[in-house]
Amino acid sequence: MKVTIPVWKLVDMYKGKYPYGHFFDDKTLKFFGERLSDMRVLSNTETVKDCQGETHECYVLSRLQRKHPAGPRRTYAYFDVETLEHIAG
């Protein structure tokens, strides 16, 4: 499914749904060397299977991890479209 959503809106929706969630906290982002300005929500959702074998339709967050041991690298995080739960594959 094609979506157009800015990263700040995803952060607001996530914090509204999970007020005690730490995924977008300043200290968490700093620990991984990430910045909201380096993040983008990709324009297509993806169907992702989690570790329990359930499938989820997800927003894809592209982020740059600057403090990765092998040097900066681009990683992806998946958030369920309905629940905004972070999906770990």
PyMOL Python script that loads the backbone (N, CA, C, O; Angstrom):
from pymol import cmd

cmd.read_pdbstr("""\
ATOM      1  N   MET A   1       0.844  -1.165   0.000  1.00  0.00           N
ATOM      2  CA  MET A   1       0.000   0.000   0.000  1.00  0.00           C
ATOM      3  C   MET A   1       0.899   1.240   0.000  1.00  0.00           C
ATOM      4  O   MET A   1       1.888   1.293   0.731  1.00  0.00           O
ATOM      5  N   LYS A   2       0.563   2.206  -0.796  1.00  0.00           N
ATOM      6  CA  LYS A   2       1.331   3.440  -0.910  1.00  0.00           C
ATOM      7  C   LYS A   2       0.907   4.404   0.204  1.00  0.00           C
ATOM      8  O   LYS A   2      -0.283   4.649   0.399  1.00  0.00           O
ATOM      9  N   VAL A   3       1.879   4.941   0.925  1.00  0.00           N
ATOM     10  CA  VAL A   3       1.595   5.900   2.000  1.00  0.00           C
ATOM     11  C   VAL A   3       2.524   7.102   1.869  1.00  0.00           C
ATOM     12  O   VAL A   3       3.638   6.995   1.357  1.00  0.00           O
ATOM     13  N   THR A   4       2.051   8.228   2.335  1.00  0.00           N
ATOM     14  CA  THR A   4       2.897   9.413   2.424  1.00  0.00           C
ATOM     15  C   THR A   4       2.749   9.932   3.846  1.00  0.00           C
ATOM     16  O   THR A   4       1.758  10.573   4.195  1.00  0.00           O
ATOM     17  N   ILE A   5       3.751   9.643   4.651  1.00  0.00           N
ATOM     18  CA  ILE A   5       3.701  10.021   6.061  1.00  0.00           C
ATOM     19  C   ILE A   5       5.081  10.541   6.472  1.00  0.00           C
ATOM     20  O   ILE A   5       6.076   9.840   6.293  1.00  0.00           O
ATOM     21  N   PRO A   6       5.156  11.746   7.013  1.00  0.00           N
ATOM     22  CA  PRO A   6       6.454  12.244   7.484  1.00  0.00           C
ATOM     23  C   PRO A   6       6.857  11.546   8.780  1.00  0.00           C
ATOM     24  O   PRO A   6       6.007  11.045   9.515  1.00  0.00           O
ATOM     25  N   VAL A   7       8.139  11.519   9.049  1.00  0.00           N
ATOM     26  CA  VAL A   7       8.649  10.806  10.224  1.00  0.00           C
ATOM     27  C   VAL A   7       8.116  11.409  11.520  1.00  0.00           C
ATOM     28  O   VAL A   7       7.853  10.671  12.469  1.00  0.00           O
ATOM     29  N   TRP A   8       7.950  12.723  11.587  1.00  0.00           N
ATOM     30  CA  TRP A   8       7.452  13.345  12.813  1.00  0.00           C
ATOM     31  C   TRP A   8       6.034  12.877  13.125  1.00  0.00           C
ATOM     32  O   TRP A   8       5.662  12.759  14.293  1.00  0.00           O
ATOM     33  N   LYS A   9       5.235  12.609  12.078  1.00  0.00           N
ATOM     34  CA  LYS A   9       3.869  12.136  12.307  1.00  0.00           C
ATOM     35  C   LYS A   9       3.883  10.707  12.852  1.00  0.00           C
ATOM     36  O   LYS A   9       3.089  10.371  13.731  1.00  0.00           O
ATOM     37  N   LEU A  10       4.780   9.866  12.336  1.00  0.00           N
ATOM     38  CA  LEU A  10       4.917   8.507  12.863  1.00  0.00           C
ATOM     39  C   LEU A  10       5.344   8.553  14.329  1.00  0.00           C
ATOM     40  O   LEU A  10       4.831   7.790  15.148  1.00  0.00           O
ATOM     41  N   VAL A  11       6.270   9.435  14.663  1.00  0.00           N
ATOM     42  CA  VAL A  11       6.730   9.581  16.051  1.00  0.00           C
ATOM     43  C   VAL A  11       5.568  10.022  16.943  1.00  0.00           C
ATOM     44  O   VAL A  11       5.387   9.479  18.033  1.00  0.00           O
ATOM     45  N   ASP A  12       4.779  11.001  16.493  1.00  0.00           N
ATOM     46  CA  ASP A  12       3.633  11.468  17.279  1.00  0.00           C
ATOM     47  C   ASP A  12       2.598  10.366  17.475  1.00  0.00           C
ATOM     48  O   ASP A  12       2.063  10.204  18.572  1.00  0.00           O
ATOM     49  N   MET A  13       2.312   9.606  16.412  1.00  0.00           N
ATOM     50  CA  MET A  13       1.346   8.508  16.521  1.00  0.00           C
ATOM     51  C   MET A  13       1.864   7.442  17.477  1.00  0.00           C
ATOM     52  O   MET A  13       1.103   6.914  18.288  1.00  0.00           O
ATOM     53  N   TYR A  14       3.165   7.118  17.388  1.00  0.00           N
ATOM     54  CA  TYR A  14       3.768   6.109  18.265  1.00  0.00           C
ATOM     55  C   TYR A  14       3.703   6.552  19.726  1.00  0.00           C
ATOM     56  O   TYR A  14       3.319   5.774  20.600  1.00  0.00           O
ATOM     57  N   LYS A  15       4.081   7.810  19.987  1.00  0.00           N
ATOM     58  CA  LYS A  15       4.072   8.314  21.366  1.00  0.00           C
ATOM     59  C   LYS A  15       2.648   8.447  21.905  1.00  0.00           C
ATOM     60  O   LYS A  15       2.426   8.313  23.109  1.00  0.00           O
ATOM     61  N   GLY A  16       1.679   8.712  21.017  1.00  0.00           N
ATOM     62  CA  GLY A  16       0.285   8.755  21.438  1.00  0.00           C
ATOM     63  C   GLY A  16      -0.226   7.382  21.839  1.00  0.00           C
ATOM     64  O   GLY A  16      -1.004   7.251  22.785  1.00  0.00           O
ATOM     65  N   LYS A  17       0.210   6.365  21.121  1.00  0.00           N
ATOM     66  CA  LYS A  17      -0.225   4.987  21.390  1.00  0.00           C
ATOM     67  C   LYS A  17       0.575   4.362  22.538  1.00  0.00           C
ATOM     68  O   LYS A  17       0.024   3.618  23.349  1.00  0.00           O
ATOM     69  N   TYR A  18       1.864   4.663  22.601  1.00  0.00           N
ATOM     70  CA  TYR A  18       2.755   4.103  23.630  1.00  0.00           C
ATOM     71  C   TYR A  18       3.480   5.242  24.351  1.00  0.00           C
ATOM     72  O   TYR A  18       4.647   5.507  24.062  1.00  0.00           O
ATOM     73  N   PRO A  19       2.803   5.919  25.286  1.00  0.00           N
ATOM     74  CA  PRO A  19       3.422   7.075  25.947  1.00  0.00           C
ATOM     75  C   PRO A  19       4.683   6.727  26.740  1.00  0.00           C
ATOM     76  O   PRO A  19       5.510   7.603  26.993  1.00  0.00           O
ATOM     77  N   TYR A  20       4.841   5.465  27.133  1.00  0.00           N
ATOM     78  CA  TYR A  20       6.030   5.056  27.879  1.00  0.00           C
ATOM     79  C   TYR A  20       7.012   4.285  27.005  1.00  0.00           C
ATOM     80  O   TYR A  20       7.967   3.697  27.514  1.00  0.00           O
ATOM     81  N   GLY A  21       6.783   4.285  25.697  1.00  0.00           N
ATOM     82  CA  GLY A  21       7.702   3.619  24.774  1.00  0.00           C
ATOM     83  C   GLY A  21       8.998   4.407  24.651  1.00  0.00           C
ATOM     84  O   GLY A  21       8.998   5.634  24.746  1.00  0.00           O
ATOM     85  N   HIS A  22      10.096   3.700  24.441  1.00  0.00           N
ATOM     86  CA  HIS A  22      11.407   4.353  24.419  1.00  0.00           C
ATOM     87  C   HIS A  22      12.061   4.366  23.041  1.00  0.00           C
ATOM     88  O   HIS A  22      13.213   4.782  22.922  1.00  0.00           O
ATOM     89  N   PHE A  23      11.361   3.924  21.998  1.00  0.00           N
ATOM     90  CA  PHE A  23      11.985   3.804  20.684  1.00  0.00           C
ATOM     91  C   PHE A  23      12.494   5.148  20.159  1.00  0.00           C
ATOM     92  O   PHE A  23      13.570   5.205  19.563  1.00  0.00           O
ATOM     93  N   PHE A  24      11.744   6.221  20.370  1.00  0.00           N
ATOM     94  CA  PHE A  24      12.122   7.536  19.840  1.00  0.00           C
ATOM     95  C   PHE A  24      12.619   8.498  20.916  1.00  0.00           C
ATOM     96  O   PHE A  24      12.696   9.701  20.665  1.00  0.00           O
ATOM     97  N   ASP A  25      12.956   8.006  22.101  1.00  0.00           N
ATOM     98  CA  ASP A  25      13.492   8.871  23.158  1.00  0.00           C
ATOM     99  C   ASP A  25      14.841   9.455  22.738  1.00  0.00           C
ATOM    100  O   ASP A  25      15.594   8.835  21.987  1.00  0.00           O
ATOM    101  N   ASP A  26      15.129  10.648  23.231  1.00  0.00           N
ATOM    102  CA  ASP A  26      16.399  11.310  22.910  1.00  0.00           C
ATOM    103  C   ASP A  26      17.604  10.464  23.311  1.00  0.00           C
ATOM    104  O   ASP A  26      18.563  10.344  22.548  1.00  0.00           O
ATOM    105  N   LYS A  27      17.555   9.880  24.499  1.00  0.00           N
ATOM    106  CA  LYS A  27      18.696   9.088  24.982  1.00  0.00           C
ATOM    107  C   LYS A  27      18.869   7.802  24.176  1.00  0.00           C
ATOM    108  O   LYS A  27      19.995   7.371  23.930  1.00  0.00           O
ATOM    109  N   THR A  28      17.765   7.193  23.766  1.00  0.00           N
ATOM    110  CA  THR A  28      17.853   5.982  22.944  1.00  0.00           C
ATOM    111  C   THR A  28      18.456   6.307  21.588  1.00  0.00           C
ATOM    112  O   THR A  28      19.340   5.595  21.110  1.00  0.00           O
ATOM    113  N   LEU A  29      17.982   7.381  20.968  1.00  0.00           N
ATOM    114  CA  LEU A  29      18.524   7.785  19.669  1.00  0.00           C
ATOM    115  C   LEU A  29      20.007   8.124  19.788  1.00  0.00           C
ATOM    116  O   LEU A  29      20.801   7.749  18.926  1.00  0.00           O
ATOM    117  N   LYS A  30      20.382   8.830  20.852  1.00  0.00           N
ATOM    118  CA  LYS A  30      21.781   9.209  21.048  1.00  0.00           C
ATOM    119  C   LYS A  30      22.667   7.982  21.250  1.00  0.00           C
ATOM    120  O   LYS A  30      23.788   7.942  20.742  1.00  0.00           O
ATOM    121  N   PHE A  31      22.180   6.983  21.983  1.00  0.00           N
ATOM    122  CA  PHE A  31      22.947   5.767  22.230  1.00  0.00           C
ATOM    123  C   PHE A  31      23.310   5.064  20.918  1.00  0.00           C
ATOM    124  O   PHE A  31      24.426   4.567  20.762  1.00  0.00           O
ATOM    125  N   PHE A  32      22.363   5.026  19.979  1.00  0.00           N
ATOM    126  CA  PHE A  32      22.603   4.361  18.699  1.00  0.00           C
ATOM    127  C   PHE A  32      23.183   5.303  17.641  1.00  0.00           C
ATOM    128  O   PHE A  32      23.447   4.884  16.514  1.00  0.00           O
ATOM    129  N   GLY A  33      23.380   6.569  18.002  1.00  0.00           N
ATOM    130  CA  GLY A  33      23.932   7.527  17.055  1.00  0.00           C
ATOM    131  C   GLY A  33      22.946   7.894  15.963  1.00  0.00           C
ATOM    132  O   GLY A  33      23.340   8.140  14.823  1.00  0.00           O
ATOM    133  N   GLU A  34      21.669   7.931  16.305  1.00  0.00           N
ATOM    134  CA  GLU A  34      20.620   8.231  15.330  1.00  0.00           C
ATOM    135  C   GLU A  34      20.058   9.622  15.569  1.00  0.00           C
ATOM    136  O   GLU A  34      20.146  10.168  16.668  1.00  0.00           O
ATOM    137  N   ARG A  35      19.474  10.183  14.509  1.00  0.00           N
ATOM    138  CA  ARG A  35      18.796  11.473  14.588  1.00  0.00           C
ATOM    139  C   ARG A  35      17.492  11.377  13.813  1.00  0.00           C
ATOM    140  O   ARG A  35      17.416  10.679  12.802  1.00  0.00           O
ATOM    141  N   LEU A  36      16.477  12.069  14.282  1.00  0.00           N
ATOM    142  CA  LEU A  36      15.215  12.073  13.545  1.00  0.00           C
ATOM    143  C   LEU A  36      15.392  12.683  12.160  1.00  0.00           C
ATOM    144  O   LEU A  36      14.680  12.315  11.224  1.00  0.00           O
ATOM    145  N   SER A  37      16.328  13.606  12.023  1.00  0.00           N
ATOM    146  CA  SER A  37      16.549  14.243  10.722  1.00  0.00           C
ATOM    147  C   SER A  37      17.139  13.277   9.696  1.00  0.00           C
ATOM    148  O   SER A  37      17.066  13.534   8.494  1.00  0.00           O
ATOM    149  N   ASP A  38      17.725  12.164  10.158  1.00  0.00           N
ATOM    150  CA  ASP A  38      18.278  11.149   9.252  1.00  0.00           C
ATOM    151  C   ASP A  38      17.284  10.034   8.950  1.00  0.00           C
ATOM    152  O   ASP A  38      17.610   9.096   8.223  1.00  0.00           O
ATOM    153  N   MET A  39      16.078  10.127   9.497  1.00  0.00           N
ATOM    154  CA  MET A  39      15.085   9.064   9.322  1.00  0.00           C
ATOM    155  C   MET A  39      14.066   9.437   8.255  1.00  0.00           C
ATOM    156  O   MET A  39      13.728  10.607   8.077  1.00  0.00           O
ATOM    157  N   ARG A  40      13.582   8.411   7.546  1.00  0.00           N
ATOM    158  CA  ARG A  40      12.551   8.583   6.525  1.00  0.00           C
ATOM    159  C   ARG A  40      11.570   7.423   6.627  1.00  0.00           C
ATOM    160  O   ARG A  40      11.970   6.290   6.895  1.00  0.00           O
ATOM    161  N   VAL A  41      10.285   7.704   6.412  1.00  0.00           N
ATOM    162  CA  VAL A  41       9.295   6.636   6.298  1.00  0.00           C
ATOM    163  C   VAL A  41       9.174   6.340   4.813  1.00  0.00           C
ATOM    164  O   VAL A  41       8.839   7.222   4.022  1.00  0.00           O
ATOM    165  N   LEU A  42       9.447   5.094   4.436  1.00  0.00           N
ATOM    166  CA  LEU A  42       9.393   4.723   3.025  1.00  0.00           C
ATOM    167  C   LEU A  42       7.957   4.785   2.524  1.00  0.00           C
ATOM    168  O   LEU A  42       7.011   4.632   3.298  1.00  0.00           O
ATOM    169  N   SER A  43       7.801   5.014   1.217  1.00  0.00           N
ATOM    170  CA  SER A  43       6.486   5.295   0.654  1.00  0.00           C
ATOM    171  C   SER A  43       5.584   4.076   0.522  1.00  0.00           C
ATOM    172  O   SER A  43       4.382   4.238   0.309  1.00  0.00           O
ATOM    173  N   ASN A  44       6.112   2.871   0.639  1.00  0.00           N
ATOM    174  CA  ASN A  44       5.285   1.668   0.551  1.00  0.00           C
ATOM    175  C   ASN A  44       5.313   0.916   1.872  1.00  0.00           C
ATOM    176  O   ASN A  44       6.343   0.856   2.543  1.00  0.00           O
ATOM    177  N   THR A  45       4.167   0.341   2.240  1.00  0.00           N
ATOM    178  CA  THR A  45       4.153  -0.539   3.404  1.00  0.00           C
ATOM    179  C   THR A  45       4.611  -1.919   2.953  1.00  0.00           C
ATOM    180  O   THR A  45       4.547  -2.250   1.769  1.00  0.00           O
ATOM    181  N   GLU A  46       5.069  -2.713   3.899  1.00  0.00           N
ATOM    182  CA  GLU A  46       5.522  -4.070   3.590  1.00  0.00           C
ATOM    183  C   GLU A  46       4.832  -5.060   4.510  1.00  0.00           C
ATOM    184  O   GLU A  46       4.485  -4.736   5.646  1.00  0.00           O
ATOM    185  N   THR A  47       4.639  -6.262   4.008  1.00  0.00           N
ATOM    186  CA  THR A  47       4.121  -7.346   4.829  1.00  0.00           C
ATOM    187  C   THR A  47       5.313  -8.069   5.428  1.00  0.00           C
ATOM    188  O   THR A  47       6.155  -8.599   4.704  1.00  0.00           O
ATOM    189  N   VAL A  48       5.383  -8.089   6.766  1.00  0.00           N
ATOM    190  CA  VAL A  48       6.531  -8.641   7.478  1.00  0.00           C
ATOM    191  C   VAL A  48       6.049  -9.763   8.391  1.00  0.00           C
ATOM    192  O   VAL A  48       4.997  -9.658   9.022  1.00  0.00           O
ATOM    193  N   LYS A  49       6.828 -10.831   8.452  1.00  0.00           N
ATOM    194  CA  LYS A  49       6.528 -11.942   9.357  1.00  0.00           C
ATOM    195  C   LYS A  49       7.391 -11.776  10.601  1.00  0.00           C
ATOM    196  O   LYS A  49       8.609 -11.629  10.506  1.00  0.00           O
ATOM    197  N   ASP A  50       6.750 -11.801  11.772  1.00  0.00           N
ATOM    198  CA  ASP A  50       7.508 -11.637  13.014  1.00  0.00           C
ATOM    199  C   ASP A  50       8.095 -12.971  13.474  1.00  0.00           C
ATOM    200  O   ASP A  50       7.947 -13.988  12.797  1.00  0.00           O
ATOM    201  N   CYS A  51       8.761 -12.958  14.627  1.00  0.00           N
ATOM    202  CA  CYS A  51       9.448 -14.154  15.120  1.00  0.00           C
ATOM    203  C   CYS A  51       8.483 -15.268  15.524  1.00  0.00           C
ATOM    204  O   CYS A  51       8.901 -16.418  15.664  1.00  0.00           O
ATOM    205  N   GLN A  52       7.210 -14.953  15.711  1.00  0.00           N
ATOM    206  CA  GLN A  52       6.215 -15.969  16.046  1.00  0.00           C
ATOM    207  C   GLN A  52       5.483 -16.485  14.812  1.00  0.00           C
ATOM    208  O   GLN A  52       4.596 -17.331  14.927  1.00  0.00           O
ATOM    209  N   GLY A  53       5.843 -15.985  13.638  1.00  0.00           N
ATOM    210  CA  GLY A  53       5.245 -16.443  12.396  1.00  0.00           C
ATOM    211  C   GLY A  53       4.001 -15.689  11.971  1.00  0.00           C
ATOM    212  O   GLY A  53       3.400 -16.032  10.953  1.00  0.00           O
ATOM    213  N   GLU A  54       3.594 -14.673  12.719  1.00  0.00           N
ATOM    214  CA  GLU A  54       2.428 -13.873  12.352  1.00  0.00           C
ATOM    215  C   GLU A  54       2.841 -12.821  11.334  1.00  0.00           C
ATOM    216  O   GLU A  54       3.954 -12.298  11.395  1.00  0.00           O
ATOM    217  N   THR A  55       1.943 -12.506  10.391  1.00  0.00           N
ATOM    218  CA  THR A  55       2.251 -11.487   9.385  1.00  0.00           C
ATOM    219  C   THR A  55       1.609 -10.160   9.784  1.00  0.00           C
ATOM    220  O   THR A  55       0.521 -10.128  10.359  1.00  0.00           O
ATOM    221  N   HIS A  56       2.297  -9.082   9.473  1.00  0.00           N
ATOM    222  CA  HIS A  56       1.848  -7.733   9.799  1.00  0.00           C
ATOM    223  C   HIS A  56       2.067  -6.832   8.591  1.00  0.00           C
ATOM    224  O   HIS A  56       3.078  -6.951   7.898  1.00  0.00           O
ATOM    225  N   GLU A  57       1.119  -5.932   8.338  1.00  0.00           N
ATOM    226  CA  GLU A  57       1.307  -4.868   7.352  1.00  0.00           C
ATOM    227  C   GLU A  57       2.008  -3.735   8.097  1.00  0.00           C
ATOM    228  O   GLU A  57       1.498  -3.259   9.111  1.00  0.00           O
ATOM    229  N   CYS A  58       3.171  -3.295   7.610  1.00  0.00           N
ATOM    230  CA  CYS A  58       4.018  -2.386   8.391  1.00  0.00           C
ATOM    231  C   CYS A  58       4.468  -1.156   7.618  1.00  0.00           C
ATOM    232  O   CYS A  58       4.694  -1.196   6.409  1.00  0.00           O
ATOM    233  N   TYR A  59       4.590  -0.042   8.373  1.00  0.00           N
ATOM    234  CA  TYR A  59       5.331   1.112   7.890  1.00  0.00           C
ATOM    235  C   TYR A  59       6.808   0.755   7.993  1.00  0.00           C
ATOM    236  O   TYR A  59       7.210   0.039   8.911  1.00  0.00           O
ATOM    237  N   VAL A  60       7.618   1.247   7.061  1.00  0.00           N
ATOM    238  CA  VAL A  60       9.055   0.973   7.092  1.00  0.00           C
ATOM    239  C   VAL A  60       9.785   2.281   7.392  1.00  0.00           C
ATOM    240  O   VAL A  60       9.667   3.253   6.646  1.00  0.00           O
ATOM    241  N   LEU A  61      10.536   2.294   8.483  1.00  0.00           N
ATOM    242  CA  LEU A  61      11.321   3.456   8.885  1.00  0.00           C
ATOM    243  C   LEU A  61      12.774   3.210   8.522  1.00  0.00           C
ATOM    244  O   LEU A  61      13.402   2.290   9.046  1.00  0.00           O
ATOM    245  N   SER A  62      13.308   4.024   7.631  1.00  0.00           N
ATOM    246  CA  SER A  62      14.713   3.935   7.237  1.00  0.00           C
ATOM    247  C   SER A  62      15.499   4.881   8.137  1.00  0.00           C
ATOM    248  O   SER A  62      15.150   6.053   8.274  1.00  0.00           O
ATOM    249  N   ARG A  63      16.564   4.360   8.752  1.00  0.00           N
ATOM    250  CA  ARG A  63      17.334   5.182   9.694  1.00  0.00           C
ATOM    251  C   ARG A  63      18.825   4.931   9.517  1.00  0.00           C
ATOM    252  O   ARG A  63      19.241   3.846   9.112  1.00  0.00           O
ATOM    253  N   LEU A  64      19.612   5.936   9.823  1.00  0.00           N
ATOM    254  CA  LEU A  64      21.060   5.845   9.711  1.00  0.00           C
ATOM    255  C   LEU A  64      21.645   5.699  11.110  1.00  0.00           C
ATOM    256  O   LEU A  64      21.497   6.591  11.945  1.00  0.00           O
ATOM    257  N   GLN A  65      22.318   4.560  11.367  1.00  0.00           N
ATOM    258  CA  GLN A  65      22.984   4.339  12.649  1.00  0.00           C
ATOM    259  C   GLN A  65      24.436   4.765  12.503  1.00  0.00           C
ATOM    260  O   GLN A  65      25.224   4.093  11.838  1.00  0.00           O
ATOM    261  N   ARG A  66      24.785   5.878  13.125  1.00  0.00           N
ATOM    262  CA  ARG A  66      26.131   6.439  12.986  1.00  0.00           C
ATOM    263  C   ARG A  66      27.160   5.743  13.874  1.00  0.00           C
ATOM    264  O   ARG A  66      28.347   5.760  13.550  1.00  0.00           O
ATOM    265  N   LYS A  67      26.745   5.135  14.979  1.00  0.00           N
ATOM    266  CA  LYS A  67      27.694   4.533  15.919  1.00  0.00           C
ATOM    267  C   LYS A  67      27.793   3.020  15.770  1.00  0.00           C
ATOM    268  O   LYS A  67      28.175   2.339  16.721  1.00  0.00           O
ATOM    269  N   HIS A  68      27.466   2.488  14.625  1.00  0.00           N
ATOM    270  CA  HIS A  68      27.575   1.043  14.414  1.00  0.00           C
ATOM    271  C   HIS A  68      29.051   0.654  14.450  1.00  0.00           C
ATOM    272  O   HIS A  68      29.882   1.399  13.931  1.00  0.00           O
ATOM    273  N   PRO A  69      29.410  -0.494  15.049  1.00  0.00           N
ATOM    274  CA  PRO A  69      30.824  -0.885  15.160  1.00  0.00           C
ATOM    275  C   PRO A  69      31.558  -0.971  13.821  1.00  0.00           C
ATOM    276  O   PRO A  69      32.764  -0.731  13.768  1.00  0.00           O
ATOM    277  N   ALA A  70      30.862  -1.305  12.754  1.00  0.00           N
ATOM    278  CA  ALA A  70      31.495  -1.411  11.436  1.00  0.00           C
ATOM    279  C   ALA A  70      31.411  -0.098  10.662  1.00  0.00           C
ATOM    280  O   ALA A  70      31.723  -0.061   9.472  1.00  0.00           O
ATOM    281  N   GLY A  71      30.997   0.966  11.321  1.00  0.00           N
ATOM    282  CA  GLY A  71      30.846   2.252  10.659  1.00  0.00           C
ATOM    283  C   GLY A  71      29.373   2.542  10.403  1.00  0.00           C
ATOM    284  O   GLY A  71      28.523   1.675  10.606  1.00  0.00           O
ATOM    285  N   PRO A  72      29.070   3.750   9.960  1.00  0.00           N
ATOM    286  CA  PRO A  72      27.671   4.116   9.737  1.00  0.00           C
ATOM    287  C   PRO A  72      26.988   3.156   8.761  1.00  0.00           C
ATOM    288  O   PRO A  72      27.572   2.748   7.757  1.00  0.00           O
ATOM    289  N   ARG A  73      25.733   2.805   9.082  1.00  0.00           N
ATOM    290  CA  ARG A  73      24.986   1.946   8.174  1.00  0.00           C
ATOM    291  C   ARG A  73      23.505   2.265   8.252  1.00  0.00           C
ATOM    292  O   ARG A  73      23.007   2.735   9.275  1.00  0.00           O
ATOM    293  N   ARG A  74      22.815   2.003   7.164  1.00  0.00           N
ATOM    294  CA  ARG A  74      21.375   2.233   7.073  1.00  0.00           C
ATOM    295  C   ARG A  74      20.658   0.963   7.518  1.00  0.00           C
ATOM    296  O   ARG A  74      20.960  -0.131   7.041  1.00  0.00           O
ATOM    297  N   THR A  75      19.705   1.120   8.436  1.00  0.00           N
ATOM    298  CA  THR A  75      18.908  -0.006   8.914  1.00  0.00           C
ATOM    299  C   THR A  75      17.428   0.339   8.775  1.00  0.00           C
ATOM    300  O   THR A  75      17.071   1.486   8.507  1.00  0.00           O
ATOM    301  N   TYR A  76      16.585  -0.651   8.956  1.00  0.00           N
ATOM    302  CA  TYR A  76      15.147  -0.465   8.789  1.00  0.00           C
ATOM    303  C   TYR A  76      14.414  -0.978  10.015  1.00  0.00           C
ATOM    304  O   TYR A  76      14.760  -2.023  10.566  1.00  0.00           O
ATOM    305  N   ALA A  77      13.404  -0.240  10.435  1.00  0.00           N
ATOM    306  CA  ALA A  77      12.537  -0.648  11.541  1.00  0.00           C
ATOM    307  C   ALA A  77      11.124  -0.740  10.990  1.00  0.00           C
ATOM    308  O   ALA A  77      10.729   0.042  10.125  1.00  0.00           O
ATOM    309  N   TYR A  78      10.373  -1.697  11.497  1.00  0.00           N
ATOM    310  CA  TYR A  78       9.027  -1.949  10.995  1.00  0.00           C
ATOM    311  C   TYR A  78       8.010  -1.700  12.105  1.00  0.00           C
ATOM    312  O   TYR A  78       8.175  -2.174  13.229  1.00  0.00           O
ATOM    313  N   PHE A  79       6.944  -0.943  11.774  1.00  0.00           N
ATOM    314  CA  PHE A  79       5.879  -0.627  12.712  1.00  0.00           C
ATOM    315  C   PHE A  79       4.549  -1.051  12.117  1.00  0.00           C
ATOM    316  O   PHE A  79       4.214  -0.664  10.997  1.00  0.00           O
ATOM    317  N   ASP A  80       3.787  -1.849  12.865  1.00  0.00           N
ATOM    318  CA  ASP A  80       2.486  -2.326  12.412  1.00  0.00           C
ATOM    319  C   ASP A  80       1.573  -1.138  12.107  1.00  0.00           C
ATOM    320  O   ASP A  80       1.503  -0.192  12.891  1.00  0.00           O
ATOM    321  N   VAL A  81       0.878  -1.186  10.980  1.00  0.00           N
ATOM    322  CA  VAL A  81       0.020  -0.088  10.548  1.00  0.00           C
ATOM    323  C   VAL A  81      -1.131   0.131  11.525  1.00  0.00           C
ATOM    324  O   VAL A  81      -1.503   1.275  11.787  1.00  0.00           O
ATOM    325  N   GLU A  82      -1.700  -0.948  12.069  1.00  0.00           N
ATOM    326  CA  GLU A  82      -2.865  -0.828  12.946  1.00  0.00           C
ATOM    327  C   GLU A  82      -2.489  -0.513  14.388  1.00  0.00           C
ATOM    328  O   GLU A  82      -3.100   0.357  15.008  1.00  0.00           O
ATOM    329  N   THR A  83      -1.492  -1.209  14.928  1.00  0.00           N
ATOM    330  CA  THR A  83      -1.163  -1.061  16.353  1.00  0.00           C
ATOM    331  C   THR A  83       0.049  -0.174  16.618  1.00  0.00           C
ATOM    332  O   THR A  83       0.268   0.239  17.757  1.00  0.00           O
ATOM    333  N   LEU A  84       0.836   0.126  15.593  1.00  0.00           N
ATOM    334  CA  LEU A  84       2.088   0.883  15.687  1.00  0.00           C
ATOM    335  C   LEU A  84       3.126   0.193  16.571  1.00  0.00           C
ATOM    336  O   LEU A  84       4.079   0.825  17.029  1.00  0.00           O
ATOM    337  N   GLU A  85       2.937  -1.100  16.807  1.00  0.00           N
ATOM    338  CA  GLU A  85       3.898  -1.882  17.573  1.00  0.00           C
ATOM    339  C   GLU A  85       5.149  -2.104  16.729  1.00  0.00           C
ATOM    340  O   GLU A  85       5.051  -2.375  15.533  1.00  0.00           O
ATOM    341  N   HIS A  86       6.328  -1.991  17.349  1.00  0.00           N
ATOM    342  CA  HIS A  86       7.582  -2.257  16.647  1.00  0.00           C
ATOM    343  C   HIS A  86       7.671  -3.757  16.402  1.00  0.00           C
ATOM    344  O   HIS A  86       7.572  -4.550  17.339  1.00  0.00           O
ATOM    345  N   ILE A  87       7.857  -4.147  15.145  1.00  0.00           N
ATOM    346  CA  ILE A  87       7.899  -5.557  14.769  1.00  0.00           C
ATOM    347  C   ILE A  87       9.351  -5.961  14.552  1.00  0.00           C
ATOM    348  O   ILE A  87      10.040  -5.414  13.691  1.00  0.00           O
ATOM    349  N   ALA A  88       9.800  -6.921  15.340  1.00  0.00           N
ATOM    350  CA  ALA A  88      11.158  -7.450  15.180  1.00  0.00           C
ATOM    351  C   ALA A  88      11.055  -8.759  14.411  1.00  0.00           C
ATOM    352  O   ALA A  88      10.338  -9.673  14.818  1.00  0.00           O
ATOM    353  N   GLY A  89      11.770  -8.843  13.303  1.00  0.00           N
ATOM    354  CA  GLY A  89      11.711 -10.040  12.463  1.00  0.00           C
ATOM    355  C   GLY A  89      12.643 -11.016  12.907  1.00  0.00           C
ATOM    356  O   GLY A  89      12.737 -12.093  12.319  1.00  0.00           O
TER     357      GLY A  89
END
""", "prot")
cmd.dss("prot")
cmd.show_as("cartoon", "prot")
cmd.util.cbc("prot")
cmd.orient("prot")
